[in-house]
């Protein structure tokens, strides 16, 4: 197989991998829709998640092969333990984001304030860039065993540079899939706001925030239980 074919395959596998169950797509989609995000928010969220996910996989692969020194030596943590701790961190952050959504109260100016206030709300909804970026990073923290195995095999053959390029192609494919999912969800939700109404939409956002917080809590709890 030529290297170009391998690149195309890595891109396709990354896209299919991102469409598998998990990867926080439900949480990402819920945040985009309920915060009334725009296309740019879906693109940034998908890119951030995919870049973080690929970066974590690359770092773990390099550490496993001793490229980063003796950190993963006999007294170091196993890949499974690292994955569990990353789940703990992700669970804590997701819980915090969910609680923030659940406890958020829209100011009166968002619905009946000045023209500037209304135009700003319609343009950006309640999306906060720091929260958006944090959510993307959090969703990408947990490495996938299958993706990690592919990169480990590439590095084990001695083709470190080729492995890094394939990992990048894998990440681009994942980003494309996540961005597509986000854009589709935003498109489908365009008419939902006018049907549901601002007040009911705000209530739905609060309820969904508690659900997201619960998902984060049980993710963190399950990982901690496995570690301890």
TINUDO-460206 format. One line per field, with one value per residue: residue number from 1; residue in one letter; x, y, z of N, C-alpha, C in turn. Coordinates in Angstrom, 3 decimals, m for minus. Layout:
i = (NUM:...)
aa = (A:...)
n.xx = (X:...)
n.yy = (Y:...)
n.zz = (Z:...)
ca.xx = (X:...)
ca.yy = (Y:...)
ca.zz = (Z:...)
c.xx = (X:...)
c.yy = (Y:...)
c.zz = (Z:...)
end
This chain:
i = (1:2:3:4:5:6:7:8:9:10:11:12:13:14:15:16:17:18:19:20:21:22:23:24:25:26:27:28:29:30:31:32:33:34:35:36:37:38:39:40:41:42:43:44:45:46:47:48:49:50:51:52:53:54:55:56:57:58:59:60:61:62:63:64:65:66:67:68:69:70:71:72:73:74:75:76:77:78:79:80:81:82:83:84:85:86:87:88:89:90:91:92:93:94:95:96:97:98:99:100:101:102:103:104:105:106:107:108:109:110:111:112:113:114:115:116:117:118:119:120:121:122:123:124:125:126:127:128:129:130:131:132:133:134:135:136:137:138:139:140:141:142:143:144:145:146:147:148:149:150:151:152:153:154:155:156:157:158:159:160:161:162:163:164:165:166:167:168:169:170:171:172:173:174:175:176:177:178:179:180:181:182:183:184:185:186:187:188:189:190:191:192:193:194:195:196:197:198:199:200:201:202:203:204:205:206:207:208:209:210:211:212:213:214:215:216:217:218:219:220:221:222:223:224:225:226:227:228)
aa = (X:X:X:X:X:X:X:X:X:X:X:X:X:X:X:X:X:X:X:X:X:X:X:X:X:X:X:X:X:X:X:X:X:X:X:X:X:X:X:X:X:X:X:X:X:X:X:X:X:X:X:X:X:X:X:X:X:X:X:X:X:X:X:X:X:X:X:X:X:X:X:X:X:X:X:X:X:X:X:X:X:X:X:X:X:X:X:X:X:X:X:X:X:X:X:X:X:X:X:X:X:X:X:X:X:X:X:X:X:X:X:X:X:X:X:X:X:X:X:X:X:X:X:X:X:X:X:X:X:X:X:X:X:X:X:X:X:X:X:X:X:X:X:X:X:X:X:X:X:X:X:X:X:X:X:X:X:X:X:X:X:X:X:X:X:X:X:X:X:X:X:X:X:X:X:X:X:X:X:X:X:X:X:X:X:X:X:X:X:X:X:X:X:X:X:X:X:X:X:X:X:X:X:X:X:X:X:X:X:X:X:X:X:X:X:X:X:X:X:X:X:X:X:X:X:X:X:X)
n.xx = (0.844:0.593:2.003:0.297:m2.178:m2.311:m2.538:m5.041:m6.588:m6.127:m7.336:m10.014:m10.505:m10.208:m12.399:m14.565:m14.076:m14.569:m17.280:m18.231:m19.975:m19.774:m17.072:m18.083:m20.014:m22.751:m22.792:m21.346:m23.009:m25.379:m24.561:m23.947:m26.426:m28.291:m27.095:m27.414:m25.533:m23.326:m22.201:m19.431:m18.822:m19.329:m17.329:m14.947:m15.226:m15.237:m12.676:m10.981:m11.510:m10.709:m7.979:m6.910:m7.481:m5.951:m3.411:m3.086:m3.039:m0.701:1.256:1.025:1.790:4.459:5.533:5.168:7.028:9.384:10.385:10.006:11.595:12.241:9.797:7.681:8.574:9.546:8.525:6.495:3.176:0.721:m0.665:m3.408:m4.000:m3.341:m5.287:m7.575:m7.217:m7.307:m9.949:m11.111:m10.368:m11.666:m14.320:m14.720:m14.463:m16.522:m18.710:m18.609:m19.094:m21.675:m23.132:m22.804:m24.288:m26.786:m27.356:m27.344:m28.712:m30.608:m30.246:m32.702:m32.328:m31.626:m33.885:m35.682:m34.350:m32.232:m31.845:m29.297:m28.640:m30.436:m29.671:m27.090:m27.617:m29.079:m27.116:m24.911:m26.056:m25.901:m23.320:m20.126:m16.843:m14.496:m15.633:m16.523:m14.098:m12.862:m14.612:m14.198:m11.478:m11.711:m13.370:m11.593:m9.640:m9.645:m8.062:m8.362:m8.326:m8.066:m7.123:m4.758:m3.406:m2.981:m1.174:0.931:1.784:2.750:4.920:6.451:7.583:9.643:9.196:8.845:8.330:6.530:4.475:3.628:2.615:0.506:m1.011:m1.756:m3.361:m5.363:m6.431:m7.407:m9.427:m11.128:m11.801:m13.191:m15.447:m16.619:m17.140:m18.977:m21.115:m21.775:m22.584:m24.796:m26.534:m26.951:m28.240:m30.605:m31.735:m32.428:m35.054:m36.230:m36.044:m37.862:m40.228:m40.350:m39.933:m38.496:m38.533:m39.218:m37.112:m34.929:m35.450:m35.208:m32.498:m31.424:m32.316:m31.046:m28.446:m28.177:m28.384:m26.068:m24.164:m24.609:m23.765:m21.049:m20.346:m20.779:m19.004:m16.566:m16.769:m16.885:m14.346:m12.636:m13.323:m12.337:m9.620:m8.924)
n.yy = (m1.200:2.192:5.245:7.411:6.164:5.070:7.419:8.382:6.276:6.494:8.952:8.314:6.287:7.762:9.492:7.670:6.556:8.725:8.891:6.756:5.367:7.429:9.710:12.077:13.254:13.620:15.369:17.543:18.209:18.855:21.098:22.920:23.175:23.932:26.212:27.796:27.959:28.885:28.183:28.582:28.028:25.278:24.359:25.166:23.768:21.073:20.919:21.528:19.394:17.177:17.732:17.743:15.096:13.618:14.566:13.603:10.853:10.626:11.509:9.543:7.323:7.915:8.055:5.430:4.107:4.982:7.373:9.717:9.495:8.029:8.079:6.395:4.051:1.125:1.767:3.469:4.628:2.477:2.310:1.930:2.901:5.585:6.320:6.022:8.027:10.244:10.082:10.655:13.353:14.441:13.853:15.459:18.066:18.067:17.766:20.217:21.993:21.187:21.825:24.561:25.243:24.357:25.982:28.463:31.651:33.520:36.915:39.559:41.378:39.911:39.048:41.133:43.478:46.142:46.950:46.255:44.368:42.325:41.649:40.707:38.466:36.905:36.434:35.135:33.560:31.842:31.054:30.664:31.447:30.545:28.368:26.796:26.073:24.704:22.563:21.257:20.481:18.825:16.730:15.561:14.446:11.765:8.949:6.749:3.252:1.752:3.613:4.326:1.896:1.614:3.714:2.980:0.643:1.721:3.237:1.246:m0.041:1.538:3.697:6.543:9.236:8.857:7.673:9.800:11.544:10.012:9.901:12.553:12.738:11.006:12.507:14.744:13.589:12.787:15.301:16.413:14.764:15.264:18.011:18.005:16.601:18.451:20.695:19.639:19.127:21.754:22.821:21.326:22.246:24.854:25.755:25.013:26.710:28.856:27.499:26.289:28.452:31.181:31.103:28.420:27.212:28.086:26.795:24.162:24.130:24.387:21.979:20.098:20.724:19.680:16.978:16.603:17.207:15.046:12.928:13.546:13.276:10.506:9.427:10.268:9.070:6.308:5.915:6.635:4.683:2.425:2.979:3.202)
n.zz = (0.000:m0.921:0.472:0.210:m0.072:2.452:3.940:3.103:4.015:6.787:7.266:6.636:8.530:10.862:10.640:10.680:13.152:14.843:14.568:15.909:18.811:21.692:22.452:23.323:21.713:22.126:24.317:23.276:21.120:22.484:23.930:21.854:20.519:22.564:23.507:21.413:19.302:16.545:13.157:13.199:15.839:15.985:14.266:15.577:17.997:17.137:15.931:18.119:19.864:18.292:17.777:20.376:21.106:19.255:19.932:22.568:22.085:20.535:22.385:24.383:22.920:22.264:24.825:25.652:24.117:25.055:24.086:25.356:27.516:30.777:31.972:31.638:32.684:34.612:37.109:36.447:35.451:33.976:30.604:30.814:33.369:33.054:31.161:32.738:34.687:33.041:32.325:34.777:35.106:32.863:33.525:35.797:34.729:32.804:34.482:35.836:33.692:32.968:35.310:35.265:33.006:33.901:36.081:35.045:34.513:32.374:31.630:31.889:29.802:27.600:26.341:26.218:26.047:24.852:21.299:20.534:22.468:21.856:19.248:19.702:21.317:19.505:17.653:18.891:20.866:23.911:23.987:25.321:24.763:26.280:27.714:25.592:24.307:26.417:26.712:24.270:24.519:26.759:25.807:24.093:25.643:26.506:25.395:22.540:22.510:20.077:18.188:19.428:19.316:16.545:16.011:17.670:16.415:14.046:14.964:16.088:13.950:13.318:11.766:12.638:11.863:9.745:11.157:12.757:10.816:9.813:12.110:12.264:9.971:10.734:12.847:11.437:9.922:12.001:13.029:10.856:10.803:13.340:13.140:11.048:12.218:14.239:12.689:11.331:13.478:14.396:12.169:12.121:14.433:14.026:13.564:15.883:18.097:17.644:17.704:20.233:21.985:23.859:26.727:27.410:26.097:27.558:29.961:29.125:28.553:31.149:32.338:30.685:31.332:33.924:33.284:31.722:33.676:35.377:33.749:33.561:36.278:36.817:35.005:36.075:38.622:37.988:36.835:38.942:40.769:39.494:39.473:42.181)
ca.xx = (0.000:1.362:1.820:m0.900:m3.324:m2.342:m3.046:m6.488:m7.173:m6.081:m8.383:m11.312:m10.637:m10.421:m13.780:m15.453:m13.816:m15.251:m18.724:m18.595:m20.549:m18.815:m16.396:m18.762:m20.820:m24.036:m22.546:m20.985:m24.208:m26.314:m24.060:m24.088:m27.838:m28.958:m26.480:m27.704:m24.274:m23.277:m21.333:m18.054:m18.679:m19.246:m16.017:m13.919:m15.412:m14.773:m11.227:m10.339:m11.646:m9.902:m6.559:m6.553:m7.552:m4.778:m2.229:m2.981:m2.637:0.711:2.077:1.035:2.573:5.874:5.920:5.198:8.220:10.566:10.874:9.942:12.413:11.890:8.551:6.807:9.407:8.984:7.752:5.500:1.805:0.389:m1.551:m4.769:m4.120:m3.352:m6.606:m8.555:m7.044:m7.815:m11.407:m11.443:m10.243:m12.746:m15.584:m14.810:m14.691:m17.864:m19.661:m18.596:m19.763:m23.097:m23.702:m22.834:m25.457:m28.006:m27.599:m27.287:m29.964:m30.495:m30.668:m33.869:m31.949:m31.447:m35.140:m36.498:m33.514:m32.008:m31.661:m27.956:m28.670:m31.154:m28.878:m25.982:m28.156:m29.438:m25.919:m24.042:m26.776:m25.244:m22.022:m18.979:m15.669:m13.675:m16.336:m16.521:m12.754:m12.638:m15.395:m13.504:m10.283:m12.155:m13.849:m10.474:m8.634:m9.653:m7.556:m9.064:m7.385:m7.812:m6.261:m3.450:m2.778:m2.532:0.019:2.002:2.310:3.532:6.170:7.232:8.304:10.752:8.771:8.265:7.797:5.334:3.429:3.114:1.812:m0.729:m1.797:m2.338:m4.450:m6.413:m7.061:m8.157:m10.654:m11.997:m12.293:m14.189:m16.679:m17.213:m17.664:m20.179:m22.182:m22.182:m23.311:m26.105:m27.363:m27.338:m29.207:m31.881:m32.289:m32.691:m36.462:m36.750:m36.132:m39.092:m41.363:m40.358:m40.028:m37.306:m38.649:m39.108:m35.765:m34.044:m35.711:m34.627:m31.057:m31.137:m32.518:m29.972:m27.226:m28.137:m28.119:m24.641:m23.426:m24.735:m22.885:m19.684:m20.145:m20.663:m17.746:m15.508:m16.938:m16.506:m12.903:m12.011:m13.558:m11.421:m8.251:m8.751)
ca.yy = (0.000:3.427:6.124:8.221:5.325:4.980:8.700:8.398:5.297:7.061:9.980:7.635:5.598:8.798:9.964:6.615:6.427:9.825:8.675:5.657:5.835:8.034:10.928:13.264:13.919:14.043:16.548:18.628:18.604:19.506:22.445:23.762:23.439:24.649:27.532:28.477:28.252:29.099:27.250:28.763:27.347:23.845:24.106:25.291:22.679:19.835:20.980:21.457:18.031:16.264:18.038:17.247:13.635:13.134:14.905:12.675:9.553:10.724:11.597:8.238:6.403:8.252:7.667:3.966:3.614:5.525:8.579:10.794:9.206:6.894:8.374:5.231:2.904:0.065:2.322:4.411:4.160:1.788:3.067:1.819:3.817:6.946:6.520:6.183:9.346:11.214:10.032:11.381:14.781:14.792:13.808:16.639:19.259:17.954:18.053:21.667:22.644:20.884:22.620:25.961:25.361:24.124:27.075:29.740:32.399:34.556:38.240:40.058:42.101:39.018:38.821:42.318:44.644:47.011:46.288:45.670:43.160:41.274:41.203:39.928:37.182:36.129:36.085:34.223:32.783:31.896:30.400:31.355:30.860:29.727:27.115:26.023:25.498:23.742:21.373:20.561:19.840:17.757:15.603:14.925:13.963:10.306:8.311:5.552:2.127:1.343:4.617:4.200:0.682:1.886:4.549:2.185:m0.268:2.522:3.612:0.034:m0.417:2.460:4.825:7.502:10.385:8.410:7.467:11.104:12.058:9.231:10.334:13.845:12.453:10.425:13.608:15.571:12.850:12.897:16.678:16.587:14.078:15.973:19.281:17.693:16.288:19.698:21.527:19.017:19.370:23.169:23.010:20.740:22.968:26.247:26.096:24.561:27.828:29.611:26.653:26.069:29.715:31.490:30.692:26.957:26.846:28.315:25.714:22.953:24.253:24.094:20.544:19.386:20.949:18.691:15.670:16.602:17.130:13.667:12.104:13.823:12.723:9.052:9.136:10.463:8.074:4.989:5.876:6.634:3.367:1.482:3.312:2.929)
ca.zz = (0.000:m0.982:1.626:m0.051:0.262:3.906:4.434:2.856:4.936:8.134:7.308:6.695:9.819:11.864:10.524:11.173:14.587:15.534:14.487:16.802:20.081:22.604:22.007:23.822:20.673:22.692:25.147:22.371:20.389:23.402:24.242:20.666:20.234:23.650:23.629:20.149:18.663:15.110:12.446:13.647:17.122:15.697:13.664:16.620:18.957:16.517:15.764:19.434:20.366:17.487:17.987:21.709:21.077:18.530:20.717:23.692:21.541:20.142:23.592:25.040:22.093:22.438:26.183:25.719:23.438:25.676:23.417:26.338:28.690:31.638:32.687:31.566:33.027:35.449:38.216:35.946:35.332:32.738:29.725:31.331:34.498:32.507:30.567:33.813:35.280:32.069:32.460:36.009:34.808:31.943:34.262:36.669:33.901:32.219:35.565:36.063:32.563:33.082:36.403:34.819:32.128:34.674:37.018:34.328:34.420:31.362:32.093:31.176:28.603:26.462:25.663:26.047:26.245:23.708:20.013:20.550:23.300:21.137:18.107:20.240:21.751:18.336:16.915:19.626:21.862:25.222:23.853:25.911:24.112:27.185:27.992:24.351:24.122:27.500:26.388:23.190:25.083:27.655:25.016:23.418:26.591:26.682:24.178:22.074:22.412:18.698:17.556:20.075:18.799:15.179:16.061:18.285:15.400:13.104:15.612:16.356:12.727:13.158:10.920:13.577:11.133:9.027:12.155:13.165:9.710:9.790:13.269:11.894:9.033:11.569:13.563:10.480:9.627:13.170:13.105:9.800:11.212:14.469:12.644:10.276:13.176:14.874:11.724:11.090:14.658:14.398:11.082:12.536:15.584:13.677:13.739:17.182:19.031:17.430:18.069:21.682:22.708:24.656:28.120:27.470:25.656:28.696:30.913:28.544:28.740:32.554:32.568:29.989:32.092:35.008:32.676:31.367:34.939:35.868:32.918:34.003:37.614:36.768:34.310:37.073:39.682:37.482:36.639:40.266:41.368:38.851:39.867:43.620)
c.xx = (0.880:1.080:0.590:m2.160:m3.461:m2.887:m4.563:m7.200:m7.216:m7.148:m9.755:m11.545:m10.893:m11.850:m14.757:m15.313:m14.552:m16.764:m19.185:m19.234:m19.462:m18.280:m17.139:m19.621:m22.144:m23.873:m22.198:m22.207:m25.192:m25.865:m24.257:m25.534:m28.473:m28.355:m26.684:m26.423:m24.416:m22.315:m19.888:m17.804:m18.546:m17.871:m14.925:m14.012:m14.899:m13.272:m10.501:m10.362:m10.732:m8.410:m6.094:m6.486:m6.316:m3.495:m2.009:m2.500:m1.151:1.609:2.161:1.861:4.065:6.362:6.067:6.460:9.496:11.111:10.895:10.728:11.865:10.595:7.615:7.569:8.718:8.132:6.669:4.114:1.604:m0.525:m2.980:m4.981:m4.167:m4.715:m7.662:m8.442:m7.502:m9.345:m11.865:m11.433:m11.383:m14.080:m15.787:m15.147:m16.089:m18.928:m19.763:m19.324:m21.269:m23.770:m23.786:m24.036:m26.750:m28.362:m27.583:m28.667:m29.770:m31.004:m31.856:m33.514:m31.799:m32.741:m35.912:m35.691:m33.370:m31.839:m30.305:m27.939:m29.333:m30.322:m27.700:m26.459:m28.484:m28.190:m25.113:m24.761:m26.131:m23.887:m20.934:m17.720:m14.788:m14.308:m16.326:m15.182:m12.461:m13.392:m14.723:m12.282:m10.672:m12.604:m12.714:m9.453:m8.531:m9.196:m8.348:m8.063:m7.063:m6.892:m4.848:m2.702:m2.230:m1.241:1.199:2.627:3.170:4.899:7.065:8.019:9.498:10.404:8.069:7.613:6.516:4.173:2.806:2.213:0.472:m1.629:m2.474:m3.519:m5.645:m7.181:m7.891:m9.476:m11.648:m12.605:m13.395:m15.522:m17.381:m17.829:m18.958:m21.362:m22.699:m23.006:m24.694:m27.049:m27.835:m28.392:m30.586:m32.546:m32.662:m34.144:m37.017:m36.944:m37.424:m40.318:m41.485:m40.563:m38.843:m37.376:m38.502:m37.727:m34.766:m34.206:m35.095:m33.108:m30.654:m31.253:m31.388:m28.640:m27.080:m27.831:m26.635:m23.785:m23.459:m23.824:m21.428:m19.379:m19.929:m19.424:m16.582:m15.567:m16.484:m15.001:m12.173:m12.149:m12.598:m9.976:m7.981:m9.089)
c.yy = (1.252:4.304:6.999:7.440:5.172:6.264:8.764:7.442:5.835:8.135:9.335:6.936:6.610:9.308:8.929:6.437:7.499:9.645:7.503:6.211:6.365:9.343:12.193:13.965:14.402:15.303:17.751:19.142:19.346:20.930:23.386:24.171:24.315:26.024:28.366:28.925:28.463:28.104:27.356:28.063:25.834:23.492:24.132:24.142:21.358:19.794:20.823:20.041:17.067:16.486:17.514:15.727:13.050:13.395:13.956:11.311:9.549:10.731:10.247:7.234:6.645:7.822:6.152:3.398:4.281:6.788:9.747:10.479:8.061:7.107:7.179:3.947:1.945:0.620:3.271:3.787:3.454:2.671:3.068:2.782:5.264:7.266:6.771:7.559:10.454:11.245:10.786:12.892:15.237:14.843:15.033:17.886:19.234:18.249:19.549:22.411:22.420:21.708:24.095:26.203:25.271:25.316:28.443:30.374:33.517:35.877:38.733:40.748:41.224:38.840:40.104:43.596:45.464:46.208:45.593:44.376:42.025:40.752:40.352:38.552:36.300:35.639:35.007:33.359:32.951:31.196:31.277:30.677:30.057:28.369:26.211:25.329:24.441:22.452:20.574:19.822:18.650:16.526:14.869:14.297:12.449:9.631:7.060:4.414:1.734:2.324:4.545:2.996:0.893:2.685:3.797:1.231:0.486:2.848:2.390:m0.427:0.490:3.679:5.861:8.676:10.022:8.206:8.770:11.704:11.329:9.618:11.671:13.648:11.860:11.541:14.495:14.893:12.921:14.278:16.910:15.953:14.828:17.305:19.054:17.399:17.572:20.578:20.969:19.276:20.822:23.445:22.496:21.536:24.413:26.650:25.735:25.718:28.601:28.812:26.513:27.368:29.906:30.950:29.187:26.484:27.008:27.219:24.408:22.952:23.901:22.597:19.732:19.548:19.955:17.294:15.545:16.482:15.705:12.724:12.287:13.195:11.208:8.607:9.211:9.373:6.686:4.850:5.829:5.281:2.325:1.716:2.897:1.492)
c.zz = (0.000:0.233:1.460:0.305:1.769:4.528:4.295:3.815:6.362:8.311:7.466:8.017:10.937:11.850:11.076:12.677:15.378:15.544:15.349:18.076:21.006:22.050:22.403:22.798:21.225:23.531:24.277:21.623:21.266:23.716:23.061:20.435:21.304:23.897:22.369:19.456:17.170:14.479:12.930:14.976:16.920:15.135:14.740:17.613:18.392:16.360:17.096:19.991:19.615:17.701:19.344:21.727:20.400:19.311:21.878:23.212:21.182:21.376:24.305:24.249:22.274:23.822:26.291:25.074:23.940:25.045:24.381:27.604:29.512:32.391:32.701:31.880:33.967:36.576:37.772:35.882:33.998:31.901:30.255:32.491:34.036:31.915:31.649:34.459:34.339:32.098:33.704:35.755:33.901:32.663:35.142:35.853:33.291:33.265:35.811:34.949:32.634:34.163:36.017:33.909:32.919:35.545:36.359:34.264:33.414:31.902:31.280:29.876:27.383:25.689:25.420:26.214:24.991:22.435:19.965:21.336:22.555:19.974:18.568:20.658:20.564:17.601:17.623:20.647:23.222:25.183:24.462:25.382:25.061:27.495:26.769:24.140:25.179:27.233:25.281:23.682:25.945:26.880:24.311:24.336:26.649:25.399:23.826:21.929:20.978:17.979:18.129:19.538:17.390:15.185:16.668:17.272:14.392:13.686:15.815:15.135:12.491:12.329:11.792:12.849:10.390:9.981:12.602:12.083:9.629:10.964:12.982:10.942:9.768:12.297:12.658:10.118:10.772:13.294:12.075:10.198:12.336:14.038:11.859:11.185:13.831:13.954:11.437:12.261:14.724:13.333:11.489:13.654:15.269:13.936:15.096:18.152:18.886:17.819:19.581:22.445:23.629:26.075:28.263:27.044:26.796:29.739:30.428:28.707:30.175:32.843:31.924:30.707:33.227:34.466:32.318:32.617:35.498:35.074:33.343:35.351:37.560:35.980:35.282:38.153:39.219:37.316:37.992:40.944:40.787:39.274:41.300:43.946)
end
